[in-house]
């Protein structure tokens, strides 16, 4: 019993926010992970919305290009994509800067992480939103056109609100993937939660304590996200019959 209490006390000391604890490092890593996840998820939504409309209503060339984009991104492992996009992208930017007479550009880790994961998220969001748009009853869009609404107004007032009920479950999963994919950025040296955890564990040899704490933080993010997206889905489905009512 005494040894157990000593072990708990030692773990609490290692996870404390003040030195010599590493709790503040883990929280800083979590903040960095969430910052990148929010940015990548938002960028992915923008790419996905335009990609979905391009696949549904664009010309043959645009549809083919978007099909190549979504197929390649979804086929290649995300770790490989991150390495390719990060190193190739930064190299191209620096080459362009040198050609224009500027020096090498120092790219922020946050910006690079958002850009890399945003491209990956965009491919998945394109397919999710494409399916959600196709699930909108055609009569609603036809009615909007009959009232003389232009395409952008129809999208903003009819299509997007109507498709949210169908898209929210898929987007919820996509957000959780974004939070977990930030851990892959550790391979390029960005100080997100996983890398901060690894550094703390390596310095103290308390691997179980720190990785268990990191798992708890990821679980906390997942549970909070589940509550938020459940409310968003409830809001998106307002006025629609519930599953219980439909089954009666």
Secondary structure, 3 states (H helix, E strand, C coil): CHHHHHHHHHHHHHCCCCCCCCHHHHHHHHHHHHHHHHHHHHHHHHHHHHHHHHHHHCCHHHHHHHHHHHHHHHHCCHHHHHHHHHHHHHHHHHHHHHHCCCCCCCCCHHHHHHHHHHHHHHHHHHHHHHHHHHHCCHHHHHHHHHCCCCHHHHHHHHHHHHHHHHHHHHHHHHHHHHHHHHHHHHHHCCCCHHHHHHHHHHHHCCHHHHHHHHHHHHHHHHHHHHHHHHHHHHHHCCCCCCHHHHHC
